[in-house]
Every structure is written in structure tokens, then in C-alpha cells.
Amino acid sequence: MLSIGFRNLEDFTNRLAKVPLRFHPGDAYAYGFSTDVLGRVIEVVTGETHGKSAVSCMLGLGAVEDDNGVLQKAGDAHGTRP
């Protein structure tokens, strides 16, 4: 979805915030973008991209990716794979 005219979640959510609701609340239901907006909230809170945060969360707290793309646990300066 983001590949269609949006650079990233920040761009998408900034544009989405300007779009009026399709219906008055309670009148009808349409699938929304709440998971995308939540992804942006995660980016702002963690300071990481949503993808990087998701990987860290799935691998357990403290798992981070260094500049070489090697996953390592926080504090592991040797760059070994966990």
C-alpha cells in the first residue's frame, strides 16, 4: 500500500489526517487504516522504522539490527548472530 504514492508511514499518516471520514461515526463501517496509523505511532515512540521495530519485537526485546544488517542482541559489540 505504501508503494502507491507514499514515501513512508509518516507521509501516509500526514496525508490521511487531512482526509474526511467517509461516514459519520456509527452510520456505517468501512475497513480503515488503523494498523497503518498504529505502525506510525510505533515509529514515533521507538525512533525506529515500523519494520525494524516489528523485527525487534518478534525476536524479543533487545534485538537490534546493526549497520551491516546483522541481527544482534543489545550490548553485543562483536556482531555475532544471536
Residue pairs with C-beta under 8 A, 6 or more apart in sequence:
1 12
1 36
2 8
2 9
2 12
6 12
6 15
8 49
9 36
9 39
9 40
9 43
9 49
9 50
10 40
10 43
12 33
12 36
12 40
13 36
13 37
13 40
16 33
16 36
16 37
22 28
22 30
23 29
23 30
39 50
40 50
42 50
42 53
42 54
43 49
43 50
43 53
46 53
48 56
52 65
55 63
55 65
55 71
56 62
56 63
56 64
56 65
59 71
59 82
62 73
62 74
62 75
63 71
63 72
63 73
63 74
63 82
64 71
64 72
64 73
64 74
65 71
65 72
66 72
66 79
68 79
70 79
70 81
71 81
71 82
72 78
72 79
72 80
72 81
72 82
73 82
76 82
